[in-house]
């Protein structure tokens, strides 16, 4: 009998019957390939899919990933050295002073594939978990990320082949190949993100936790379901009216309620006054509007980064500065910065999710998914800090190095230059402050009734 992942353990809300199985083991096994282009249908299938069937899909997908990597290596080698035959290329891959290229691919590609699947599953936890045992949601997230492998191969194989062909057969100026590479990465990345978002929205579309039927004091969490509206909380002494009538306290944020300058007002409020902002946020109104806010932040960051890189090129006035500034601005700024911002935000939220969900600190786990969308505004601090430092290095590298070496007595760190260590250390500190910021956010949303 195959193992089944259920939405919640038997016995919740008086339901002692086992979860309903739809379809067969073969249907679950072939689902990730059959429904590759239908993420909503696949998310519905994964909700009650057989674990053994999806893991069997993983066992089939790993050799396909290995074959894809070897094929791309062959393709690159054949274009780089047209005189080589197929047998010569195969011999080169099999031989070497140490482990051969073929052996490296066979052993390393599966490890990297499984690691990426596990990371994607962890990043998806906030979109799926609502209540109950965290391990059930983690398993579903892992199965969902396994199911994304066919789409990943479908995108990577033709894109990489086109890049290799273009790089070897075209004679373009410097910078064009970088733009093509980063643009391809950006398009593929956001296609996978859009696909996963659609699939996870269905996978996580489950009934609200039963505990939300009870009214809690939003100040201390005491159950005030049967309290009179004009009374005070017997636990903390705060009037219960704002908690019983959440529209008095959670009036909604500017981005969701509308009004002039709603984007700017929401950005400033979320960045500088997180407790006040999340204290007004209506958490049970769904994630789509917050997702639009996140998309706006990523778009603005990409444009700002591209303009910043172009401005640096204008100020530096190197050879072909106008052309290179435009190309690198697009490739590094518009294409890569939004991806980094998204990954950092989701990574921090995933760590917070493991702590909060395992300790049962939220009434509904999907509230964190909405918070994470608005928390993209905090990434502007990373952009400002790194941008200022990199600008000073580019335009005034001598005085920066002199300051580090002569005043601060910092020359290197374990043979590494001090400048990148300063950038890295500052960003690590900002991440630590971000976790402290999440503690304030928790106090604002933990006992929300709306």
Secondary structure, 3 states (H helix, E strand, C coil): CCCECCCCCCCHHHCCCCCCCCCCHHHHHHHHHHCCCCHHHHHHHHHCCEHHHHHHHHHHHHHHHHHHHHHHHHHHHHHHCCCCCHHHHHHHHHCCCCCCHHHHHHHHHHHHHHHHHHHHHHHCHHHHCCCCCHHHHHHHHHHHHHHCHHHHHHHHHHHHHHHHHHHHHCCCCCCHHHHHHHHHHHHHHHHHHHHHHHHHHHHCCCCCCHHHHCCECCCCCCECCCCCCCCECCCCCCECHHHHCHHHCCCCCHHHHCCCCHHHHHHHHHHHCHHHHHHHCCHHHCCHHHHHHHHHHHHHHHHHHHHHHHHHHHHHCCCCHHHHHHHHHHHHHHHHHHHHHHHHHHHHHHHHHHHHHHCCCCCCCCHHHHHHHHHHHHHHHHHHHHHHHHHHHHHHHHHHHHHHHHHCCCCEECCEEHHHHHHHHHHHHHHHHHHHHHHHHHHHHCCCCC
